[in-house]
Amino acid sequence: MRTSVRPLRTKLVRGIPVSVYLGKLVCSEVARRHGTSATGIDLSLPEPNQALVALHAVRASIDDLDDIAGRLARSAVEHGGSWTDVGSSLKMNSETARAAYERPGGRSLG
């Protein structure tokens, strides 16, 4: 795999530097976690509903992380990496990685 270090110049598909994108993501995740911690779940809800509220929050976090993985995978390929490299990094075969992340929103993992 060819690697090149371009800290602030490396761009994601939508033209945002990786560092800026990840910084915004961390800020939004910190804000989100303050609003959806276990103590923020309405305890007057029946327990199954509490679990569903928590499940929804976890699924949203997984989707956010999967979106980041896709952006980083596409960026790696655009900068000279291969889908084999991406798959190896994600502990999956290249076909699965490509199917999941080749197009924005095209993930097939969840």
C-alpha positions as CSV (number, residue, x, y, z in Angstrom):
1,M,0.0,0.0,0.0
2,R,1.3,3.4,-0.9
3,T,1.0,5.9,2.0
4,S,1.4,9.6,2.0
5,V,1.1,11.9,4.9
6,R,-1.0,14.9,4.2
7,P,-2.3,15.9,7.6
8,L,-4.6,18.9,6.9
9,R,-4.7,18.5,3.1
10,T,-6.1,15.0,3.0
11,K,-9.7,15.4,1.9
12,L,-12.7,13.1,2.3
13,V,-15.0,12.6,-0.6
14,R,-17.1,15.6,0.3
15,G,-14.1,17.9,0.5
16,I,-13.6,18.2,4.2
17,P,-10.1,17.6,5.7
18,V,-10.1,14.5,7.8
19,S,-8.9,16.4,10.9
20,V,-11.8,18.9,10.7
21,Y,-14.4,16.1,10.1
22,L,-13.2,14.0,13.0
23,G,-13.0,17.1,15.2
24,K,-16.6,18.0,14.4
25,L,-17.6,14.4,14.9
26,V,-16.0,14.3,18.4
27,C,-17.8,17.5,19.4
28,S,-21.2,16.3,18.2
29,E,-20.6,12.9,19.9
30,V,-19.7,14.5,23.2
31,A,-22.8,16.7,23.0
32,R,-25.0,13.8,22.0
33,R,-23.7,11.6,24.9
34,H,-24.6,14.3,27.4
35,G,-28.2,14.2,26.1
36,T,-28.6,10.5,25.9
37,S,-26.7,9.0,28.8
38,A,-28.4,6.2,30.8
39,T,-29.4,8.8,33.3
40,G,-31.3,10.7,30.6
41,I,-33.7,7.9,29.8
42,D,-37.2,8.5,31.1
43,L,-37.6,6.0,33.9
44,S,-41.3,6.4,33.9
45,L,-41.3,4.5,30.6
46,P,-41.9,0.7,30.8
47,E,-38.5,-1.1,30.8
48,P,-38.9,-2.4,27.2
49,N,-39.4,1.1,26.0
50,Q,-36.3,2.3,28.0
51,A,-34.3,-0.4,26.3
52,L,-35.6,0.6,22.9
53,V,-34.7,4.2,23.5
54,A,-31.2,3.1,24.4
55,L,-31.0,0.8,21.4
56,H,-32.0,3.6,19.1
57,A,-29.1,5.8,20.5
58,V,-26.6,3.0,20.1
59,R,-27.7,2.3,16.5
60,A,-27.3,6.0,15.7
61,S,-23.8,5.9,17.0
62,I,-23.0,2.7,15.0
63,D,-24.3,4.4,11.9
64,D,-22.2,7.5,12.5
65,L,-19.1,5.3,13.0
66,D,-19.9,3.3,9.9
67,D,-20.2,6.5,7.9
68,I,-16.7,7.5,9.1
69,A,-15.3,4.1,8.2
70,G,-16.8,4.5,4.7
71,R,-15.4,8.0,4.2
72,L,-12.0,6.8,5.4
73,A,-12.1,3.7,3.2
74,R,-12.9,5.7,0.1
75,S,-10.3,8.3,1.0
76,A,-7.7,5.5,1.4
77,V,-8.5,4.1,-2.1
78,E,-8.6,7.5,-3.7
79,H,-5.1,8.1,-2.3
80,G,-3.6,4.9,-3.7
81,G,-4.7,2.2,-1.3
82,S,-6.6,-0.8,-2.6
83,W,-9.8,-2.5,-1.5
84,T,-7.6,-5.4,-0.3
85,D,-5.8,-2.9,2.0
86,V,-9.1,-1.6,3.3
87,G,-10.5,-5.0,3.8
88,S,-7.4,-6.1,5.7
89,S,-7.6,-3.1,7.9
90,L,-11.3,-3.9,8.7
91,K,-10.6,-7.7,9.1
92,M,-12.8,-8.6,6.1
93,N,-12.2,-9.6,2.6
94,S,-11.8,-6.9,-0.1
95,E,-15.2,-7.8,-1.8
96,T,-17.1,-7.3,1.4
97,A,-15.3,-4.0,2.2
98,R,-15.9,-2.7,-1.3
99,A,-19.6,-3.6,-1.3
100,A,-20.0,-2.0,2.1
101,Y,-18.1,1.2,1.5
102,E,-17.5,2.0,-2.1
103,R,-20.4,4.4,-2.3
104,P,-21.6,6.8,0.4
105,G,-24.6,5.2,2.2
106,G,-23.9,1.9,0.4
107,R,-23.0,-0.1,3.5
108,S,-24.3,-3.6,3.7
109,L,-23.1,-4.4,7.2
110,G,-26.0,-3.3,9.2
